Amino acid sequence: MDNQLQGLRRWAGRRAMPRLYTELALHLAGEGYELELEGEVLSIFGLRRPKGPLGRLRRARRECLLRLVRQDDGVSIPEDAADPSFVAELLERLRV
C-alpha cells in the first residue's frame, strides 16, 4: 500500500489541482464516482452498500475513497482517507 501511495503522490505531484481534477474525472467517468475540488484539496467519493445478508436492501452510503492535499513541496494523502482497493483500481486505470 505504501508503494502504491508513493506512486500516486509522485504522479499527482506533477500536476496542478485543476488539471488533476480534470484528468481524474476523465479516468473515472461513468463509474459512479464523485470528485470535489475545494481549494487545494481534491476528494473522490463513491457509494458503498453495507456488507451482510441485508446489505443490498440498505441505502448506499457516500464515503470518501481518496483525498489528495496539495502542500508546498507536493501532494500528501492522509492515511485515513485512502481506501486500499480504490487506490489499486485507480493506479491500474492510470497505469502508474
N, C-alpha and C positions, 0 to 999 in steps of 0.2 A: 504494500500500500504506500509506503514512504517513497519508493522509486516512482510509482505512478503519480503521486502528488508532486514530486520534484519535476517530472517531465511536463506535467500540466502547468506548473509555475513558470518553467522556462519558456514554454510555448506562449503562455498568456503575457509574460513579461515583455515580449517584443511588440506588443500592440497597445494602442490607446484604448481606453474603456469603450467609447462609442463604436470603434471598429471591432473590438472583441465581442460586443453585444450583437453586432450585425452578423459576424461570422458564425457565432454560436446559434443564433436564430436560424440561419440558413441550414446548418447541420442538423438541428433538432426540429425543423419544420414538419408539421403534420404528425408528430409523435405524442402530442398532448402535454408538452412541457410549456411552462410559462417563464419568461425571463423578465426581470425587473432591474433597471439601472437607476440607482439613486446616488448621484454624485460620483464617488469613487468606489462604490460597492455594487457588484453585479451578483444577483441571486437567481438561481434556477429552481423552480418549484415543479413538483409533479403530484399527481393524485395517486394515493395509495389506499387500498382497502385493508381493513383489519384482517389478520390471519385467523384461521379457525374454521370450524364447520359452518358457522353462520356469517362468515366474513363477506361472502358475495351478496348477502342480503343487506348489509350495512352500507351506509353512505360513505363514499370515498372521502378521505381527508387530504387537504392540501398541505404538503410538507416541503420544507427546504431540503433539496438534494445536494446543492453545492453553493458555496458563497466565495466569491473572489474579491479581495480587498486590495486596491492599488495603494502602495506606500511609496515613499521617496525612491527607494532602490529597486522596486519590483512589485510583484504581486504576492500576497500571502493568502493562504487558505486555512481558516480556523479548523482544527481537528474535529470539533463537534458539528461542523457544517459541511461535511464531506461524506456522502454515502458511498461506501466502497464499490458496490455493484454498479451504481450510476457512473462513478469515475472510470471504472474499467470499460463500460459501454461507450462513454464519451471519448476516451482515448482511442478506442478501436475505430470510431467514426472519424476522428481527426487524423488517424494514422500517425500518432506521435510516438 
